[in-house]
């Protein structure tokens, strides 16, 4: 399942919506928390790490079919490097099997992703944090709220279906 989700993340990364300032919006930030929700915190984080490592060695799995260390350590590298944290937070919330924890975990994961991405972008570009926040985060907040809602609704439903099927097979 971890390999399947790594592939899903790679495919969803290719669904790109160009945004101002050169940082595209992709659906990988929907796939990452879904991996955490469906696989659990630890396996979701490992899956996200596997995705980043596959891209780091040059496989073109990142947005725009990019890959390599240049992508990982480029201006958006902080976002990529924080994907395991995002998946872990979403999975941790899902494991509590409570909507408050789920959405709290999703929101916390997105905030961690923003923090890592903005700080890294700021250091990479020598921009101040406010400029970096404006360039990398501000425009994405509405769509990320939508992604949080979608991930929470569909992720938990699919997780519960998978758990019930595995229980039925075990019996």
N, C-alpha and C positions, 0 to 999 in steps of 0.2 A: 504493500500500500504506500510505503514511503517513496518508492520509485515512481509509482503512478502519480502521486501528488507532485513530485519534483517535475515530472513531465507536464502536468496540468499547469503548474506555475509558469513553466517555460512557454507554453502555448499562450496563456493569458497575458504574458509580458509583451506579446507581439500585437496585442490590441491596444493601439496607441492613439491618444488624442493630443495633438500638439497644443502647448500652452505658451503664454508669453514667457520671456526670459530663458527659453531654451530647455526647461525641465518638463518633459512630457508626462502626461497622466497615462498610466497603464492599468490594466486590470490585475496585474500581479499583486497589487496591494489589496485586492479582494481575495485572491487565491491563497496568499500567505496565511491570513487569519482562518480561512476555511480549513487549511491543512491542520492548524492548531486545534481548531474545534473538533474536527473529525478524527484526528489521530491522537489527540491528547497533547498536553504541554510538552513533554519530553520528545516524543516522536515527531511532533509538529516542528519543534525547534531544530531537531536534527535534519528533518526534511528541508527546512529553509536554509540551513547551513550547507547541506548537500547541493542545493540549487546554486548558492553563491560560489561554492568550491568548483562545481562543474563549469560555471561561467568564468571563474578565475583562471582555470587552465586553458581557456580559449574556446570552449564550445559556445557557439553564438546563441545563448539562451536569454540574454538580457534584452531589454527593449530595443527594437530596431535591428534585431539579430546581431547584437554586439556581444562580445565576450573578451576575455583576457584581463590581465592585471591592470591595464590602462582603464578599463571600465570600472573595476572594483576600487581603484585608487584615484579615479577621476572626480569631477565636481559633485557627482551624485553618489559617490562611494559610501558616504555615511548612511544614506538610506538603505543601500544594499546590505551593508555590514550589520545593520540593526534588524534585518528581517527575522533572524532567529528569536530575537527578543519579542517582536510583534507576534510571531506564531506561539511562543511560550505563553505570553500574557493571555492571548485569546484561548488557548487550550486550558490554561489554569482556570480561567473563568468558566469555561464549559464543563470542566470536571466537577465543579461545585453543583452542577445541575440546578442552577437557580438563575433566573433572568437578570437579577440585579448583578450577580457576580459575572455573568456572561458579558453583559454590556459594559460593566466596569472594566473587565479584562480587555475587551476590545478597545475601549476608549484609552485605557492606560497604554496598551500596545501601540496605538496610533500616536499618542503623545511621545512615547519613547522613540518611535521612528522619526517623528518631527525633530525632536531634540538632537538626536544623533546626526540626522541629515543636515540640519541648519548649522550646528556647530562645525561639522566637517566642511560644509560648503563655505562657511565664513573663513575658516582657516585656509582652505584651498584657494579662495578668490581674494583674500585679504579685505573682504567686505565686513562691515560691522554686522552684528547679529540682527538688527532691525532690518537692514537691507536684505540680508540673507533670508530672513523670515518672509519678507514681502515677496521675494523672488521664488522661494521654494515651497511655501506653505499656504500663504493667505488665499490664493486662488483655488487651492485644493480642499479647503475645509468643507465647503458644501458637498462636494462629491465624496469626500471621505466619510462624512456623516451618513450619506446614502449607502456607501459600502459597508459601514458598520451595521446598519439596519439589515441590509441584505444578508450579510454574513451571519448575523445572529439568527435571523428567521430561518433561512434555508440550511445553514450549517447544523443547527441543533436538530432540525427535523430529519435531515439525512443521517446524522450521528445516531439518533434514537432508532431510526429504521435499521441501520447496520447493527446496532447493539442487540435489538430484538431478534433479528435474523440469526445472529451468531449464537444467541441463547437457545433459539428454537433448534438450530442444528446440533447443539451440544446435547439437547434432550432427546 
